[in-house]
Amino acid sequence: MPVAAFFVAGDLNLDTTTIVPAPARGGKETQARIALSFGGQGGNVAFFLRCLGEPVQLFGTLGNDPAGDLYLEHLAHLGITWAGGRTEQLPTGMVSVVQQGNAYHMYRQRGANSAIPAESLERALRDALASRAAALFISGYTLLNEGCREALAAAVSSAALPQVIAMDPASIDAMSVIGRPGVLSAAHVCTYLLPNEEEACWLAQEQDAEAAARALHQVTGATIALKLGARGALLCAGDAVTYVPGVPVEALDVTGAGDSFAAAFVSACAHGRSEDVALQQAVLFSSRKVQLAGTQPPGMAATL
């Protein structure tokens, strides 16, 4: 019997990365390396789940514009089922990254991502639960939208739930908009919370990653899979804290590494592997991603 689809809700963006080798002599024009890729936390997690061979249903909002058309073609090519909507009022989300030497700047336009109707999210979640989705992944960016946190709580309140409901709490800037109580409230309905070190410490108001993980587990009841970058990851599900060291690699592009970690962790847990093994596989898979250029590198393939 085939496994039910993995349901992912989150932002969808087109990403442009501009690497400028040196300032323009005249101050106006210079040669640069410019790359276009598909991104957004929802799109990224869905992509990496497909790289792992999982069936995926993706929910989000795109603009009714050429960028939205391009993203839908990309999803169809990957074999990702589209469960989202489109809007005439706002353009498809975009992110522009400009890198010059050690200087790194990111410019974000949420666009259509800010127009997710709460009732559409609740309906999509209920449909996924009714079809016995193998796992749910919710991006914290989705919870920025008015009513979406309530929609998540309502959808999971009266349904047979999968064993894996995972949430990445999103950036500190995004969490600041929601507020700590809002993020922690949403985490209460999840089995797994997947922050990075900086996000966990901010959310728990702790200085130390392990202390933050313990505090978040105590407050939310969720298992905390905390990303430590090149140092690996830690898992807190109670009194015990498990560490998995990072894999020594030469990192080419870390964009999307956290999303590849989330996909591998969720996939392993949904297939009944132990949380310790899931953490090891997530660290291994994300180490593979950082060796490849692009947010959703075409060279990614199933390795688990």
N, C-alpha and C positions, 0 to 999 in steps of 0.2 A: 504494500500500500504506500503510495507516494506521500512524502511529508508535506504538510500544509505550508502555505507561503509564509515567509517572514514579512511582517508589516512594518514599514518605516515611515515616520512622519517628520518632516523637517524642511529647512530652507533649500532652495534650488537657485544656483547662481551660475552665470558665465564669469570665469575668472580670466583676467589678463595680467600677465607678469612681464614687467619691463625691467631689464637689467642694463643699466647705463654704465659703460666702462669709464667714461670721463666726462666732465662738463663740456658743453659746447663752447668753442673758442669765442664765437660771437654772442654767446648767451641765448641763442634761439633754436638752433638745430644741431643734432648730433646723431650718429649711428647708434643703435641699441639692439639688443636681442629682445624680441617681443613674442610671447607665446599666448595662445588662447586655449583654455581648457574648460571642462565642465566641473562645477563645484557646488558648494553649499553642503552643509552637514548632512541633510537628508539624502541628497543625491550621492554624496560620497559614500555613506554607509551602505546604501543600496548597491552601488557599484562594487564595493569590496565584497559584499555578500555574494554577488553574482560571480566574482572572481573565485570564490570558494565553492561555487557550484550550487548555491542555494536559490530556490524560487523566491522572487521578491515582488511585493506589492508596495508601491511608493505613493505617498500622499503629500501634496504640497500645492502651491499656487504659482502659475506662470502668467506672464503678460500675454495678451493676444497680439503678439508682435513677432518679427522675424527671429529674435533671440529665443522666444518661447517655442516657435516651430522647430528651431534647430535642436533645442533640448529634447523635445518629444521624439524627434528622429533618432537622437542618440539613445534614448531609453528603449525605443523599439529595436534598435540594432543590438542592444545588450540583452533583450528578452525580459526587460523589467515591465511588469504590469502597471499601468498608470491608473491611479485611483483619485487623482486630484482634480483641480479645476483651473480655469483661466479667467482673467479679468481684463476688461477694456480700460479701466480707470488708471492702471499703473503699469509701468514697464516691467519686464522680467528683471529679477535681481541681478546685480553685477558687483564684482569686487575687482579693484585695480590695485596691484602690488607693484611698487616701484622700489628697486634696489640699486643703490649706487655706493660701491665700496662696502663699508660696514653699516651704512645707513639703510634702514628698511622702513618703508611707509605703506600702510594699507588704507585704502579708501573704499568705503562700503555704501552701496545703494540697495536697501532692502527691497524697495519696489513692491512687486506683487506679493512677496513673502509676508508683507505686513497686512495683507487683505484676506487672510484665511478666515472664512466664516466658521464660528465655533460650532454651529449646528452641522456643518459639513464634516468637520473633524469627528464629532461625536458619532455621526452616522457611519463614517468610514471605519471607525474603531469598532463599533457594534457589529458591522458586517464582517470585519476580520475575526472578531471573537466568535461570531456565530459559525464561521467556517473553520474554527479551531486552528487559528494561526499558530505556527510553531513558536513564534516569539514576537513581541512588540518592541520596537525601538522608537523612543520619542526624543527629539532634539529639544533642548531647552529654548532654542530660538522660536520654535512654534508656540511656546507658552508665553511669549511676549504679547501675543495678540489677545485682545479683550475676550474673555469668556472661554478661552481654550483650556485653561487649567481646570475650570469647572466641567468642561466637556470631557476631559480625560477622566476625572473622578466619577462623573455620571456613567460613562461608558463601562468602566470596570466595576461599578458597584453591584451590578446584578447579572453578572455573566460568569460562565465557567472560564476561569483565567488560565492562560498558559503558565508554565513554571518560570518563564523568562519574560519579565517586563523591565526593560533597561532604559535609563535616561542619562544622557549627557547634559549636565546643567548649563552648558554654553559659557561664553566668556564672562569675565567679571563685569564688563560694561553692560552686557545684556542682563546679567543677574541683578545689577544695581537698579535697572528699570523695574524688574519684577519685585525686588526686595527679598531679603533672606527668608522671611516667613512664607512668602509665596513659593519660592523654590523648594523649601523643606516640606511644605504641604504637598506639593506635587510628588516629591520623592517618596512620600508615605505610601503611595499606591504602587510603587515599583519594588521589584525584587533586587535590582542592581542599580547602583549609582556609579557613574564612570567619569569622575572629574580628573583634571590634571592637578599637579601639586599646588600651583598658585590658586586655582579655583577652589580646591578643597580647603586650603588655609583661610581664604577669604570667607568662605561659606561657614566654616566652623569657628572662625575668629580664633585660630590657633596659629602658632609660629612654626610648628613642626608637622611634617607630613603624617607621621604615624599617629600623633595626638589628634590631628584633624580627622583622620580616618576613623579612629575610635569614637570621637565625638559625633561624627555624622552617622555612624552605625547606631549609636545609642539613641540619637534623636529620631531617626527615620525608620529604624528596623531593617533597612536595606543592607545587603552586602556591598561593601565599598571596594571597587577595583580602581585603584588610584595610579595614574600614569606619572612616572618619574622621568620621562624623557630618555636620554641616553643611559640613565642609571637603571632603567627597567621599570618595574611596577610592584605594587604591594596590594595585598588582599586582606580585608578585615571583615570577618563574619561573626565576631564574638570576642572572646578574650584573646584568641590567637591571632597573630598577624604574620602573614606569609610574604616573603620577598622573593622576587625573581629578578636576577641581574640582567642588565641590558646585554645585547649581542654586539660585540665590537665590530663596527662597520664604518666605512667611509660614507658619511651622509651627503647626498647630493641635493636633496630637496625634502624638507620635513613637512611641507604643506600636505595636510590630509593624513599625517601619520596617526594622529589620535583617532581618526575615523576608521582607519584600517584596523587599529587595535580593537575598537568597539565591535566591528563586524566579526573579527575572528573570535573574540570572547563570547559574544552572543551566540554565534554559530556552534561553538564547542559546547556551551551550556545547554543549548536546545537539543543537542544530540546526546545528552546524558553524560557527558564527560565531567569529571570532578572539577570543582572550581580551581583547584591548584593547577591541574592540567590545562584548563581553559586559559588561565593567566599566562602560563608558559607559551601556549600557542599564540596568544595575542601579542606577546612581546616578540616572538619569532616572526610573525607575519608583518608587524609594523616595521621591524628592522629591514625586511625585504623592500617595503615600500620606500623608505628613505633613501635607498640606493638608486631609485629611478626618478627621473624628472617628470614634473606635472602633478596636478592635484589628483587626477584619475589616470595614472600612467597605463598606456595600452599594453605595456610589457608585463603587467601583473597577471599571475595565473594561480590556480589552486595549488597549494603546497601542503595543506593539512590533511 
